[in-house]
């Protein structure tokens, strides 16, 4: 028969083990560096609570431009990246900073503008020709100018249109900010701009702009999950948690959720799922 001292010791051991287990569970967290476009679309708010409930892993989301997110990855300041600039992403793969890049959803960029469309870009079939017409007319244009994936694509479209990607004209506004704020500025100024489809639809009712471009390969917008090589950094990465989030995002049921996200509010999907390797469109 156990003595009172033995019983007390057993209780203390059990309490210590339980406390350690609870602390371990509470400490399961990770940093996800992602784009403002994904955050502003509301997709992460729809998905991450289920992930935390299933795994106990808390996700701290840092939403910045893709360029800033990739720099965070290069410095080991995040555990997982979710970005949309294939050429820049592949450069980190080539450098060994990223050990795996997995495209998991896509949509299209849109050139949006006032319903009156004073330049008439809705009548052209090429986004490059649309950019040429806007620049030639020196029409109002709002640029994020923040090294985001959207800004990188804007610059590549300007180059493809035969323009200096850093060109400027009266009525050309650089916000240096995220997609949501840039859309609001364009709405206030009745100006044109390049936006990802998801954020455009999420803000459409507030800005009174319309999508004037049609989908084309030059406007394809691929979002990828980037797993970092933890051996390159002094700060220990939460690699197990990052792997768990990647598995969650690639799970068939979650891919289905991504595929229908936006239907209830907008009558159409904001993203198309594409789990697994896929061909790239470039920046």
C-alpha positions as CSV (number, residue, x, y, z in Angstrom):
1,X,0.0,0.0,0.0
2,X,1.4,3.4,-1.0
3,X,2.3,5.9,1.7
4,X,1.0,9.5,1.6
5,X,4.4,10.6,0.5
6,X,4.5,8.2,-2.4
7,X,1.0,9.3,-3.5
8,X,2.0,12.9,-3.3
9,X,5.1,12.2,-5.3
10,X,3.0,10.4,-8.0
11,X,0.7,13.3,-8.2
12,X,3.6,15.7,-8.6
13,X,5.1,13.6,-11.3
14,X,1.7,13.4,-13.1
15,X,1.3,17.2,-12.8
16,X,4.8,17.8,-14.1
17,X,4.2,15.6,-17.1
18,X,0.8,17.1,-17.8
19,X,2.3,20.6,-17.6
20,X,5.1,19.7,-20.0
21,X,2.6,18.3,-22.4
22,X,0.4,21.4,-22.3
23,X,3.4,23.7,-22.7
24,X,4.7,21.7,-25.6
25,X,1.3,21.9,-27.3
26,X,1.0,25.6,-26.5
27,X,4.5,26.2,-28.0
28,X,3.6,24.7,-31.3
29,X,3.5,27.8,-33.6
30,X,5.0,29.0,-36.8
31,X,5.5,32.1,-38.9
32,X,3.9,32.2,-42.4
33,X,5.1,35.0,-44.6
34,X,2.6,35.6,-47.3
35,X,1.3,38.2,-49.8
36,X,-1.1,40.9,-48.9
37,X,-3.3,39.7,-51.8
38,X,-3.9,36.4,-50.1
39,X,-4.6,38.0,-46.8
40,X,-6.9,40.7,-48.3
41,X,-8.9,38.0,-50.2
42,X,-9.9,36.5,-46.8
43,X,-8.8,33.0,-47.8
44,X,-6.4,32.5,-44.8
45,X,-9.2,33.6,-42.4
46,X,-11.3,30.8,-43.9
47,X,-8.7,28.1,-43.7
48,X,-6.3,28.6,-40.8
49,X,-8.7,28.2,-37.9
50,X,-9.4,24.6,-39.0
51,X,-5.7,23.9,-39.3
52,X,-5.1,25.2,-35.8
53,X,-8.0,23.2,-34.5
54,X,-6.8,20.0,-36.1
55,X,-3.1,20.3,-35.2
56,X,-2.8,22.7,-32.3
57,X,-0.3,24.7,-34.3
58,X,-0.8,28.5,-34.2
59,X,0.1,30.4,-37.3
60,X,1.4,33.9,-37.1
61,X,0.7,35.5,-40.5
62,X,2.9,38.3,-41.8
63,X,1.4,39.7,-44.9
64,X,3.8,41.7,-47.1
65,X,4.7,42.1,-50.7
66,X,6.2,39.0,-52.3
67,X,9.6,40.6,-52.5
68,X,9.6,41.3,-48.8
69,X,8.3,37.8,-48.1
70,X,11.1,36.3,-50.1
71,X,13.7,38.4,-48.3
72,X,12.2,37.1,-45.0
73,X,12.8,33.6,-46.3
74,X,16.3,34.4,-47.4
75,X,17.1,35.6,-43.9
76,X,15.3,32.8,-42.1
77,X,12.8,35.2,-40.5
78,X,9.8,32.9,-41.5
79,X,9.1,29.2,-41.3
80,X,7.1,29.0,-44.5
81,X,6.5,31.2,-47.5
82,X,3.4,31.6,-49.7
83,X,4.1,33.8,-52.6
84,X,3.3,34.4,-56.3
85,X,6.4,35.4,-58.3
86,X,7.7,32.2,-60.0
87,X,10.9,33.6,-61.4
88,X,12.0,35.1,-58.1
89,X,10.9,31.9,-56.2
90,X,12.9,29.7,-58.5
91,X,16.0,31.9,-58.0
92,X,15.8,31.0,-54.3
93,X,15.4,27.3,-55.2
94,X,18.5,27.5,-57.3
95,X,20.4,29.2,-54.5
96,X,19.4,26.4,-52.1
97,X,17.5,28.7,-49.8
98,X,14.2,27.0,-50.7
99,X,14.3,23.2,-50.8
100,X,10.9,22.7,-52.3
101,X,8.5,24.9,-54.2
102,X,4.9,23.6,-54.7
103,X,2.3,25.5,-56.7
104,X,-1.0,25.0,-55.0
105,X,-3.5,27.5,-56.4
106,X,-3.8,30.1,-59.2
107,X,-6.0,32.8,-60.6
108,X,-5.5,35.7,-63.1
109,X,-4.3,39.2,-62.7
110,X,-6.8,41.7,-64.1
111,X,-6.4,45.2,-65.4
112,X,-9.1,47.1,-63.7
113,X,-10.4,50.6,-64.3
114,X,-13.4,52.9,-64.3
115,X,-16.6,51.6,-65.9
116,X,-16.4,54.4,-68.6
117,X,-13.0,53.0,-69.7
118,X,-11.9,56.3,-71.3
119,X,-8.9,54.6,-73.0
120,X,-11.0,51.7,-74.4
121,X,-8.8,48.9,-73.2
122,X,-11.8,46.5,-73.0
123,X,-11.7,46.4,-76.8
124,X,-8.2,45.0,-77.0
125,X,-7.3,41.3,-76.6
126,X,-3.7,41.7,-75.3
127,X,-2.7,43.1,-71.9
128,X,0.5,44.5,-73.4
129,X,-1.6,46.4,-75.9
130,X,-3.8,47.7,-73.1
131,X,-0.7,49.0,-71.3
132,X,0.5,50.7,-74.4
133,X,-2.9,52.5,-74.8
134,X,-2.9,53.6,-71.2
135,X,0.6,54.9,-71.4
136,X,0.1,56.6,-74.7
137,X,-3.0,58.4,-73.4
138,X,-1.2,59.2,-70.1
139,X,-4.3,58.0,-68.3
140,X,-4.4,57.6,-64.6
141,X,-2.5,54.5,-63.4
142,X,-2.0,53.3,-59.9
143,X,1.1,51.1,-59.2
144,X,1.8,49.3,-56.0
145,X,5.6,49.9,-56.5
146,X,6.4,47.7,-53.5
147,X,8.3,44.8,-55.1
148,X,5.3,42.5,-54.6
149,X,4.4,39.8,-57.0
150,X,1.8,42.1,-58.6
151,X,4.4,44.8,-59.0
152,X,6.8,42.4,-60.6
153,X,4.2,41.3,-63.0
154,X,3.3,44.9,-63.8
155,X,6.9,45.6,-64.6
156,X,7.2,42.6,-66.9
157,X,4.0,43.7,-68.7
158,X,5.5,47.2,-69.2
159,X,8.6,45.6,-70.6
160,X,6.6,43.4,-72.9
161,X,4.7,46.5,-74.1
162,X,8.0,48.1,-75.1
163,X,8.0,50.5,-72.2
164,X,10.6,51.3,-69.5
165,X,9.3,49.3,-66.4
166,X,10.1,52.4,-64.3
167,X,8.3,54.8,-66.6
168,X,6.3,57.7,-65.2
169,X,3.8,60.3,-66.4
170,X,1.4,62.8,-64.9
171,X,-1.4,60.8,-63.4
172,X,0.9,57.8,-62.6
173,X,0.6,57.2,-58.8
174,X,2.9,54.9,-56.8
175,X,1.4,53.8,-53.5
176,X,4.3,51.7,-52.1
177,X,1.6,49.7,-50.4
178,X,-0.6,46.6,-50.5
179,X,-3.2,45.6,-53.0
180,X,-6.2,46.6,-50.9
181,X,-5.0,50.2,-50.3
182,X,-3.9,50.5,-54.0
183,X,-7.4,49.4,-55.2
184,X,-9.0,52.1,-53.0
185,X,-6.6,54.8,-54.3
186,X,-7.4,53.7,-57.9
187,X,-11.1,53.8,-57.1
188,X,-10.9,57.3,-55.7
189,X,-8.9,58.6,-58.7
190,X,-10.9,56.6,-61.3
191,X,-7.6,55.2,-62.5
192,X,-6.4,51.9,-64.1
193,X,-4.3,49.4,-62.2
194,X,-3.1,45.8,-62.2
195,X,-4.6,43.6,-59.4
196,X,-4.9,40.0,-58.6
197,X,-8.4,38.7,-59.1
198,X,-9.0,37.6,-55.5
199,X,-8.3,41.0,-53.9
200,X,-10.1,42.8,-56.7
201,X,-13.3,40.8,-56.1
202,X,-13.0,41.2,-52.4
203,X,-12.8,45.1,-52.8
204,X,-15.0,45.5,-55.9
205,X,-18.1,46.7,-54.0
206,X,-16.0,49.4,-52.3
207,X,-14.1,50.8,-55.2
208,X,-16.5,50.9,-58.2
209,X,-14.0,49.7,-60.7
210,X,-14.5,46.9,-63.2
211,X,-12.2,44.3,-64.7
212,X,-11.5,45.3,-68.3
213,X,-8.9,42.6,-69.3
214,X,-9.6,39.0,-70.3
215,X,-7.6,36.0,-69.0
216,X,-4.4,35.4,-71.0
217,X,-1.1,33.5,-70.3
218,X,0.6,36.8,-69.6
219,X,-1.9,37.4,-66.7
220,X,-1.7,33.9,-65.2
221,X,-1.0,34.1,-61.4
222,X,0.4,31.1,-59.7
223,X,0.7,30.9,-55.8
224,X,3.3,28.5,-54.4
225,X,4.3,27.1,-51.0
226,X,8.0,27.5,-50.4
227,X,9.7,25.2,-47.8
228,X,13.0,26.6,-46.6
229,X,16.2,24.7,-46.0
230,X,16.5,24.9,-42.2
231,X,20.2,23.9,-42.3
232,X,21.1,27.3,-43.7
233,X,20.0,29.4,-40.8
234,X,21.2,30.0,-37.2
235,X,17.6,30.4,-36.0
236,X,15.9,27.0,-35.7
237,X,13.0,26.9,-38.1
238,X,9.7,25.3,-37.1
239,X,10.0,22.9,-40.1
240,X,7.7,20.2,-38.7
241,X,4.9,22.8,-38.3
242,X,5.7,24.2,-41.8
243,X,5.5,20.7,-43.3
244,X,2.2,20.2,-41.5
245,X,0.7,23.4,-43.0
246,X,1.9,22.4,-46.4
247,X,0.2,19.0,-46.1
248,X,-3.0,20.8,-45.0
249,X,-3.0,23.2,-47.9
250,X,-2.5,20.3,-50.4
251,X,-5.1,18.0,-48.8
252,X,-7.9,17.2,-51.3
253,X,-10.6,18.5,-49.0
254,X,-8.8,21.8,-48.5
255,X,-8.1,22.1,-52.2
256,X,-11.8,21.7,-52.7
257,X,-12.4,24.5,-50.2
258,X,-10.0,26.7,-52.1
259,X,-11.8,25.9,-55.3
260,X,-15.2,27.1,-54.0
261,X,-13.9,30.0,-51.9
262,X,-15.8,33.2,-53.0
263,X,-18.8,31.5,-54.5
264,X,-21.2,32.4,-51.8
265,X,-20.2,36.1,-51.8
266,X,-19.1,36.8,-55.4
267,X,-20.9,34.0,-57.3
268,X,-17.5,32.8,-58.6
269,X,-14.2,31.3,-57.2
270,X,-11.4,33.6,-56.3
271,X,-8.8,30.8,-56.8
272,X,-8.4,27.5,-58.7
273,X,-6.7,24.7,-56.9
274,X,-3.6,23.1,-58.5
275,X,-2.1,20.8,-55.9
276,X,1.3,19.3,-56.9
277,X,3.9,20.4,-59.4
278,X,2.6,22.5,-62.3
279,X,4.2,24.4,-65.2
280,X,5.1,28.0,-64.5
281,X,4.1,31.1,-66.3
282,X,7.0,33.2,-65.2
283,X,6.7,36.7,-63.5
